[in-house]
Amino acid sequence: MPSLQERLGSILRDVLTVENEPDGGLTVHHDGTFASLRVVNIAEGLDLVSLTQVVAWDLPLTKKLGDQVAKQAHNSNFGNVTVVEKVSDKAAQRNSGEGAAKTADVMLRYNFPGAGLADDALRTLILLVLDSGAQMRRVLTA
């Protein structure tokens, strides 16, 4: 019987571009986004699928972005939406980090137990989560 991690690769290759990572994880691409999928054993008989999707990157960090992300997070049916604040290298060098132009990446994280799901159900759930992130991307980059 294949492991949950092996099943993920097998069922997703039919519908997505899938890359096997050296550490055993998978990277998938969906509608302008990319995501990492890993299986994490929490306890005997409890394997979680950990999905981290990079929804958008290098967006100007503004109040408008914060408001948009908050609304998307509120409306999301899956996972947690996170804003990762960054300071650009050029601005940091020029201003030593003070008053520097800031950008942000937006991530969607979702963990769920996957061992008991049939292949079609597992694929459908992952695609629903990925599509949720892709919809967020369209709103945030419009």
N, C-alpha and C positions, 0 to 999 in steps of 0.2 A: 504494500500500500504506500503510495507516495506521501511525502510530508506535506504539510500545509503550504510551506514555502514553494515546494515543487509544483503543487497544484495551482498556486497563484500564477506562476509563469506560464504554465500550460493553458489555463483558461483565458488568460488575458492576451496571449499572442494572437489569438484569432481576431481580436478587435482593436488592439492598440500596438503601437511600437513599444517593445519591451527590451530593456538592456539589463543584462546580469551584471551586478557590481561585484568587485573582488571580495567584499565582506559578506556576500550572500544575499544582500538586498536586491531589489528590483527598482529600476527607474522606468517610468512610463510617461508618455507624452499624450496629452489630450487637449485639443482645441485651444492651442496657444499657451497651455500651462504644462508643467511637468511635476511629477510626484515620485516620492520614494515610498516603497512598500516593504515592510519587514515583518517577520513573525517573531513575537516575543513570548517566551514561555514564562508565565506568571506563577503557576503552580502546576502540580501534576494534573494533567487533563485539561488545563486551561491555557490555550495558546491564543494570544491576541494578534490581530492584524493591526499594525501601526501604519497609518497612511499620513504622510506629510506632503501637502501640495503647495508649491509656490504659485500663488495665484497671480501676482503682479510684482514687478520689481522696479527699483529706481524711480518711484513716483515722488513728486514734490511733497514734502511733509508739511501739510497745511491744515488749517481747521476744517476746511471743506473735505479733505481726505479723511480726517478723523471722524467727521460726521457720517460720511458715506460708509466707511468701514463699520461703524457702530450700527448703522441701519442694516447693512448686509449681515452682520453677525446676529442681530436680533431676528432677522427673517430666515436665517439658515436652519435647516432641519438636521444638519449633520455637523458635529464637531465644534471646535473652537477656532475662531478667527483671531489672528495675532498680527500686530503691526511691529515690524522690526526697524527701529530707527537707525539711520546711518549718517555719518558726516563724510562728505566727499573728500578724497585725498588731496585734491588741489586746494579746496577751501581750507582744509585743516592745516596744510603747509603755509598758506597765505595768512591765515588768521589765527593760527595756533588753537583752532577749535572754537574760538569765541566769535559768535555771530556768523558762523559758517553756514553755507547753504546745506540744508539737510534733506535727505531723501529717505524713502522707506520702502521696504518689501512687505508684502502681505501674504500670510501663510494660513492655510486651513489644515487643522490636525484632527484626525478622527481615529479612534481605537475601538475595535469591536472583536468579540470572540468569533472565530471563524471556523473552528474545527467541526462543528455540527451542521454547517451549511452545505447543501448540495452544490455542485459546480455552477449550475445556472443561477442559483440564488446568490452565491458568492460573487460571481461576475456582475450580476445586476446591481447588488449593493455597492460594489466598488465603482461601477459606472455612474450610479446615482450621486455618489459623493463627488467624483471627479467632475461631473456635469454641474453640480452646485458650485464648485470652485470656478469653473469656466464661465458660468453666468455672472459670478461676482467680478471676474476679470473684465467682462464686457462693460459692466456698470462703472467700475473704477477707472478704466482707461478710455472711456467715451469722451 
